[in-house]
Amino acid sequence: MRHISRTQMTELLSHPIFRQIGQVADGMGMECYVVGGFVRDLFLERPSKDIDCVVVGSGIAVAQTLGKTLGRGAHVSVFRNFGTAQVKWRNIEVEFVGARRESYQRDSRKPIVEDGTLEDDLDRRDFTINALAVCLNEQRFGELVDRFQGLLDMEDRIIATPLDPDITFSDDPLRMMRCVRFATQLRFQIEEETAEALERNADRIKIISQERIIDELNKIIASPQPSIGFVELSRCGLLPLIFPELSKLEGVETRNGRAHKDNFFHTLEVLDNVARKTDNLWLRWAALLHDIGKPRSKRWEPVAGWTFHNHNYIGSRMTPDIFRRMKLPLDERMKYVQKLVDLHMRPIAIADAEVTDSAVRRLLFEAGEDIDDLMTLCEADITSKNQQKKQHFLDNFRLVREKLADLQARDNYRTWQNPITGEEIMQTFHLQPCKEIGILKQLVKDAIWESQIPNTYEAARDYMMEKAKEMGLTTENK
């Protein structure tokens, strides 16, 4: 990789669109280069849909001429406020921009932009691996421009900035999140000086909008091994600023020789376990938040030691506020995460005791369509280093899954609804809203779940009448 010929580069740029772009640029007397992430991913053999081209001149003019040259099927979009244009043709999208130089003011990440050279444009790139350019003009087609030894850094699996990292991160603090994100996605190491600059400039993240931060954070969470990113965010001091609740999980407290586990690293292990099973971003969020209530619930009890009673309930109550502050969606996706956080202790409690039909039936009703995801989360939550204990729980979880499958086949409890409604109770016994209505509904529900009565309306109605009589309720008008 350290030395790549123009012939090899030409083979990598085999799609005819690149020759067509070069011909258009030649005809207009402008230099044109494909740059950035697309070039990086060519060398890393990663799929990439984003093709970015830098024109030493007007990127908009080249895009418009290319659109006319490609003819029918080509669509050109111009964004004059940003000085960019996009060409869509068949299954290809190419972004064009003029080469530019940038300067920043300390209180903003929005640069002052001026026309510049290719060198100016590459200087402003965030990392050396993203500062690669390949010429598309005919005479130099396939010639690689690598001002900052980005190929060497790719070979050494290093994330480094082209220029002084303090300036790079202070100018645009979002680059700190991108640095951690690339290290996570590519499993690269952050170069030492770059890592030290992350620590020095962490506080600058406060000028970045929450929407931009969460976009990068979600990309970290969606990575194959997301724990890499969270360890880096913690190490450099960004985590307490962008996700204080998660940062508070870190650390171990010892009293009378008894210590609890580090819940931060436990959470990251659970997150990685889930990531090995599914790409579901919101299930990964549930893994990240499943123990988020532990700092608020932590208590020392002389006999039991450290306890975290009701941390699942506390965590579920914290979830909407976290989603709201982080500008995450407050719709069904948040409710899904909240439910899994709330229920994540239930299968463990079942698996730790005798796996009864009634306990599994209750779990199935409360989890509903998300039961499989809940079980995936709970299995991921078994991180004990005691292999015998770990295997015991996993074996019991297998029994829980078997009972779940059996009950779903027999009872259809996944979409179960109580046959007796509150409205029916009110009409039958001429009641206004009161606690007796909830008590009766719960008694019927418990009786069905405990298999005391069949799961039918008639049986539920008869049971309701029997229990109402014991409670002194009557059907007579008052």
C-alpha positions in Angstrom: 0.0 0.0 0.0 2.9 2.4 0.7 3.7 2.6 -3.0 0.8 2.4 -5.5 1.2 3.0 -9.2 -1.1 5.0 -11.5 -1.9 1.8 -13.2 -3.1 0.2 -10.0 -5.0 3.4 -9.1 -6.6 3.4 -12.6 -7.8 -0.2 -12.0 -9.5 0.9 -8.7 -11.3 3.7 -10.6 -12.7 1.4 -13.2 -16.2 2.9 -13.2 -16.7 4.9 -16.4 -18.1 7.9 -14.5 -14.6 8.9 -13.4 -13.3 9.1 -17.0 -16.3 11.1 -18.0 -15.8 13.6 -15.1 -12.1 14.0 -16.1 -13.1 14.7 -19.8 -15.6 17.3 -18.7 -13.0 19.0 -16.4 -10.4 18.9 -19.2 -12.8 20.5 -21.6 -13.4 23.3 -19.1 -9.7 23.7 -18.4 -10.0 22.8 -14.7 -8.2 20.3 -12.4 -10.5 17.7 -10.8 -9.9 15.2 -8.1 -11.9 12.5 -6.3 -11.1 12.9 -2.6 -11.7 12.0 1.0 -13.6 9.0 2.3 -14.2 7.4 -1.1 -10.5 7.2 -1.8 -9.8 5.9 1.7 -12.4 3.2 1.4 -10.9 2.1 -2.0 -7.7 1.2 -0.2 -9.5 -0.3 2.8 -11.8 -2.3 0.5 -14.9 -1.0 2.2 -18.1 -0.3 0.2 -18.7 3.5 -0.2 -21.5 5.2 -1.9 -20.3 8.8 -1.3 -18.1 10.1 -4.1 -16.7 13.6 -3.5 -14.9 15.5 -6.1 -12.9 18.7 -5.6 -12.5 21.1 -8.6 -9.8 23.7 -8.7 -12.3 26.2 -10.0 -16.1 25.9 -10.0 -17.4 22.6 -8.8 -21.0 23.7 -9.7 -20.0 24.5 -13.3 -18.4 21.0 -13.7 -21.4 19.3 -12.2 -23.8 21.1 -14.5 -21.8 20.3 -17.6 -21.4 16.7 -16.6 -25.2 16.5 -16.2 -25.7 17.7 -19.8 -23.0 15.3 -21.1 -24.6 12.3 -19.4 -28.0 13.3 -20.9 -31.2 11.6 -20.0 -31.2 9.9 -16.6 -28.8 12.4 -15.0 -30.2 14.8 -12.4 -28.2 17.8 -11.1 -28.9 19.5 -7.8 -27.2 22.8 -7.0 -26.7 24.2 -3.5 -25.3 27.7 -4.1 -25.3 28.6 -0.4 -22.7 25.9 0.1 -21.0 26.2 -3.2 -21.7 22.5 -4.0 -23.6 20.5 -6.5 -24.7 16.8 -6.7 -25.1 14.7 -9.8 -27.2 11.5 -9.7 -26.8 9.1 -12.5 -28.1 5.6 -12.5 -27.0 4.2 -9.1 -24.2 6.8 -8.7 -24.2 10.0 -6.7 -21.2 12.5 -7.0 -20.8 15.6 -5.0 -18.8 18.5 -6.5 -17.2 21.4 -4.7 -14.6 24.0 -5.6 -11.2 23.8 -3.8 -11.3 26.1 -0.8 -9.4 27.3 2.3 -11.0 27.8 5.6 -10.5 29.9 8.8 -12.4 29.8 12.0 -13.6 32.0 14.8 -13.3 30.5 18.3 -17.0 30.7 19.2 -18.2 28.9 16.0 -17.5 25.8 14.0 -18.7 27.5 10.8 -15.7 28.4 8.8 -14.9 31.5 6.7 -14.5 30.0 3.3 -12.4 31.3 0.4 -11.4 29.9 -3.0 -8.2 27.9 -2.7 -5.8 25.4 -4.2 -5.9 21.6 -3.9 -3.3 21.9 -1.2 -5.5 24.3 0.7 -8.4 21.9 0.4 -6.4 18.9 1.6 -4.9 21.0 4.5 -8.4 21.5 5.9 -9.3 17.8 6.0 -9.8 16.2 9.4 -7.5 13.2 9.3 -4.6 12.0 7.1 -6.6 9.0 5.9 -9.3 11.4 4.6 -6.8 13.8 3.0 -6.1 11.6 -0.1 -6.9 12.8 -3.6 -6.7 11.1 -7.0 -6.5 13.2 -10.2 -9.3 12.5 -12.8 -7.8 14.7 -15.6 -6.7 12.7 -18.7 -3.0 13.3 -18.5 -2.7 12.6 -14.8 -5.6 10.1 -14.4 -5.0 7.9 -11.4 -2.2 10.0 -9.9 -2.5 9.9 -6.1 -1.9 13.0 -4.1 -0.9 12.0 -0.5 0.5 15.1 1.2 0.3 13.8 4.8 1.3 10.1 4.4 -2.3 8.9 4.8 -1.4 5.6 3.1 1.2 4.9 5.8 -1.3 5.7 8.5 -3.8 3.4 7.0 -1.2 0.7 6.8 -0.2 1.3 10.5 -3.9 1.6 11.4 -3.6 5.1 12.9 -5.9 8.1 13.2 -3.9 11.3 13.0 -4.6 14.9 11.9 -2.9 16.4 8.8 -1.9 19.6 10.7 -1.6 20.5 14.4 -4.4 18.5 16.2 -5.0 21.3 18.7 -5.9 23.6 15.8 -7.9 20.9 14.0 -10.1 20.1 17.0 -10.4 23.7 18.3 -11.5 24.9 14.9 -14.1 22.3 14.5 -14.7 20.3 17.7 -17.1 17.9 16.0 -13.9 16.4 14.6 -13.2 15.0 18.1 -16.3 12.9 17.8 -15.4 11.9 14.3 -11.9 10.9 15.5 -13.4 8.5 18.0 -16.0 7.3 15.5 -13.3 6.4 12.8 -11.2 4.7 15.5 -14.2 2.6 16.4 -15.5 1.8 12.9 -12.0 1.0 11.5 -10.5 -0.4 14.7 -7.6 2.0 14.4 -5.5 3.5 17.2 -5.6 7.2 17.8 -2.1 8.6 17.3 -0.5 9.8 20.6 -0.3 13.5 19.9 -3.9 13.4 18.5 -5.1 11.6 21.6 -3.5 14.2 23.9 -5.1 17.0 21.9 -8.5 15.3 22.4 -8.1 15.6 26.1 -6.9 19.2 25.9 -9.8 20.3 23.7 -12.7 18.2 25.1 -14.4 21.2 26.6 -14.8 22.7 23.1 -17.5 20.1 22.3 -20.0 22.4 24.1 -20.3 24.6 21.0 -21.5 21.7 18.9 -25.2 21.1 18.4 -26.7 18.1 20.1 -28.0 16.8 16.7 -24.5 16.6 15.3 -23.1 14.9 18.4 -25.9 12.3 18.5 -25.3 11.5 14.8 -21.7 10.6 15.5 -22.6 8.8 18.7 -25.2 6.6 16.9 -22.5 5.7 14.3 -20.2 4.6 17.2 -23.1 2.5 18.7 -23.8 1.0 15.3 -20.1 -0.1 14.9 -19.1 -3.8 15.1 -17.5 -3.3 18.5 -18.9 -0.1 20.0 -17.1 -0.4 23.3 -13.9 0.8 21.6 -15.5 4.2 21.1 -16.9 4.6 24.6 -13.6 3.7 26.2 -12.0 6.4 24.0 -14.7 8.9 24.9 -14.2 8.3 28.6 -10.4 8.4 28.3 -10.3 11.8 26.6 -12.9 13.4 28.8 -15.7 13.8 26.2 -18.0 11.2 27.8 -18.9 13.2 31.0 -19.7 16.2 28.7 -22.0 14.4 26.2 -23.3 11.5 28.3 -22.9 12.2 32.0 -25.3 9.4 33.1 -23.1 6.8 31.4 -19.9 8.3 32.8 -21.3 8.0 36.3 -21.4 4.2 36.0 -17.6 4.1 35.9 -15.6 3.1 39.0 -15.6 0.6 41.8 -16.4 1.4 45.5 -15.2 -0.9 48.2 -16.5 -1.1 51.8 -15.6 -3.7 54.4 -13.6 -5.5 51.8 -16.6 -5.9 49.5 -16.6 -4.2 46.1 -19.2 -4.0 43.4 -18.3 -4.5 39.7 -17.5 -1.6 37.5 -20.9 -1.0 35.9 -19.4 1.1 33.0 -17.3 -1.7 31.7 -20.0 -4.3 32.4 -22.4 -2.1 30.3 -19.9 -2.0 27.4 -19.5 -5.8 27.6 -23.3 -6.2 27.3 -23.4 -3.7 24.4 -20.7 -5.6 22.6 -22.6 -8.9 23.2 -25.7 -7.4 21.8 -23.8 -6.0 18.8 -22.6 -9.5 17.9 -26.2 -10.6 17.7 -28.0 -7.7 15.9 -27.7 -4.5 14.0 -30.8 -3.1 15.8 -29.7 0.4 16.9 -32.4 0.7 19.5 -31.7 -2.7 21.1 -28.1 -1.5 21.3 -29.4 1.6 23.1 -31.3 -0.5 25.5 -28.1 -2.4 26.3 -26.3 0.9 26.8 -29.1 2.1 29.2 -30.0 -1.1 30.9 -28.0 -0.3 34.1 -28.2 3.5 33.9 -30.2 3.7 37.1 -27.6 2.0 39.2 -25.8 5.1 40.5 -29.1 6.4 41.8 -30.1 3.1 43.4 -26.8 2.1 44.9 -27.0 1.3 48.6 -24.7 -0.4 51.2 -26.4 -2.9 53.3 -24.4 -4.5 56.1 -25.6 -8.1 55.4 -26.3 -8.0 51.6 -23.4 -5.7 50.7 -23.8 -3.4 47.7 -27.4 -3.4 46.3 -29.0 -1.7 43.3 -32.7 -2.4 44.1 -35.2 -1.2 41.4 -32.4 0.1 39.2 -34.3 -1.2 36.2 -37.4 0.9 37.2 -35.2 4.0 37.9 -33.4 3.5 34.6 -36.7 3.3 32.7 -37.8 6.6 34.3 -34.5 8.2 33.3 -34.8 7.1 29.6 -37.2 9.8 28.3 -35.1 12.6 29.8 -31.9 11.2 28.3 -33.6 10.8 24.9 -35.0 14.4 25.1 -31.7 16.0 26.1 -29.8 14.1 23.4 -32.3 14.9 20.7 -33.1 11.2 20.2 -36.6 10.3 18.9 -39.4 10.5 21.5 -41.7 8.1 19.7 -42.1 4.3 19.7 -38.3 3.8 19.6 -37.9 5.6 22.9 -40.8 3.6 24.4 -39.2 0.4 23.1 -35.9 1.2 24.8 -37.7 2.2 28.0 -39.7 -1.0 28.1 -36.6 -3.2 27.7 -34.7 -1.3 30.4 -37.7 -1.7 32.7 -38.1 -5.5 32.0 -34.4 -6.6 31.7 -34.3 -8.1 35.2 -37.5 -10.2 34.8 -36.1 -13.1 32.7 -33.1 -13.3 35.0 -35.4 -13.6 38.1 -37.3 -16.3 36.3 -34.1 -18.2 35.2 -32.7 -18.0 38.7 -35.7 -19.9 40.1 -38.1 -22.6 38.8 -39.2 -21.7 35.3 -43.0 -21.8 35.7 -45.7 -21.4 33.1 -47.3 -18.5 35.0 -44.0 -16.5 35.3 -43.2 -16.9 31.7 -46.8 -16.1 30.7 -46.6 -12.8 32.6 -43.3 -12.0 31.0 -44.7 -12.7 27.5 -47.7 -10.5 28.1 -45.6 -7.6 29.4 -42.9 -7.8 26.7 -45.4 -8.5 23.8 -43.8 -8.3 20.4 -40.4 -7.4 21.9 -40.0 -10.6 23.8 -37.2 -11.9 21.5 -35.2 -8.7 21.8 -35.7 -8.7 25.6 -34.3 -12.3 25.8 -31.3 -11.2 23.6 -30.6 -8.3 25.9 -30.9 -10.5 29.0 -28.6 -13.2 27.6 -26.1 -10.5 26.7 -26.3 -9.3 30.3 -24.8 -12.5 31.7 -21.1 -11.4 31.9 -20.0 -13.3 35.0 -16.4 -14.6 34.9 -17.6 -17.7 36.8 -18.2 -20.0 33.9 -20.3 -22.4 35.9 -22.6 -19.7 37.1 -22.8 -18.2 33.6 -23.7 -21.5 32.1 -26.4 -22.1 34.7 -28.1 -18.9 33.7 -27.7 -19.5 30.0 -29.2 -23.0 30.4 -32.1 -21.6 32.3 -32.6 -18.9 29.6 -32.8 -21.8 27.1 -35.7 -23.2 29.2 -37.4 -19.8 29.3 -37.2 -19.6 25.5 -38.6 -23.1 25.1 -41.5 -22.3 27.4 -42.0 -19.0 25.6 -42.3 -20.8 22.3 -44.7 -23.4 23.8 -46.9 -20.8 25.3 -47.0 -18.7 22.2 -48.0 -21.7 20.2 -50.8 -22.7 22.6 -52.1 -19.4 24.0 -51.2 -16.6 21.6 -50.2 -14.5 24.7 -47.9 -12.3 22.6 -51.0 -10.1 21.8 -53.0 -10.9 24.9 -55.6 -8.5 26.2 -57.6 -8.9 29.4 -61.1 -10.1 28.5 -62.5 -7.9 31.2 -62.3 -4.1 30.6 -62.6 -1.4 33.2 -65.6 0.0 31.3 -67.4 -3.4 31.7 -66.7 -3.4 35.4 -68.1 0.1 35.8 -71.2 -0.7 33.8 -71.9 -4.1 35.6 -71.5 -2.7 39.1 -72.6 0.9 38.5 -69.3 2.3 39.6 -67.6 5.6 39.1 -63.8 5.4 38.6 -62.3 3.9 41.8 -59.6 1.5 43.0 -62.0 -1.5 43.0 -62.0 -1.5 39.2 -58.2 -2.0 39.1 -58.3 -4.6 41.8 -60.9 -6.7 39.9 -59.1 -6.4 36.6 -55.8 -7.5 38.2 -57.6 -10.5 39.9 -58.9 -11.7 36.6 -55.5 -11.2 34.9 -53.7 -13.1 37.7 -56.2 -15.9 37.5 -55.7 -16.4 33.8 -51.9 -16.1 34.1 -51.8 -18.6 36.9 -53.9 -21.0 34.9 -56.7 -20.9 37.6 -59.3 -20.2 34.9 -59.3 -20.6 31.1 -58.3 -17.7 28.9 -61.9 -17.1 27.7 -64.3 -14.3 28.2 -67.0 -16.5 29.8 -64.6 -17.9 32.4 -63.2 -14.4 33.1 -66.7 -13.0 33.5 -67.7 -15.7 35.9 -64.6 -15.2 37.9 -65.1 -11.4 38.0 -68.7 -11.9 39.4 -67.4 -14.3 42.0 -64.6 -11.9 43.2 -66.9 -8.9 43.1 -69.4 -10.7 45.4 -66.5 -11.3 47.9 -65.7 -7.6 47.7 -69.3 -6.7 48.5 -70.0 -5.3 45.0 -73.5 -5.7 43.6 -75.2 -5.4 40.1 -78.2 -3.6 41.6 -78.7 0.1 40.9 -77.8 2.3 43.7 
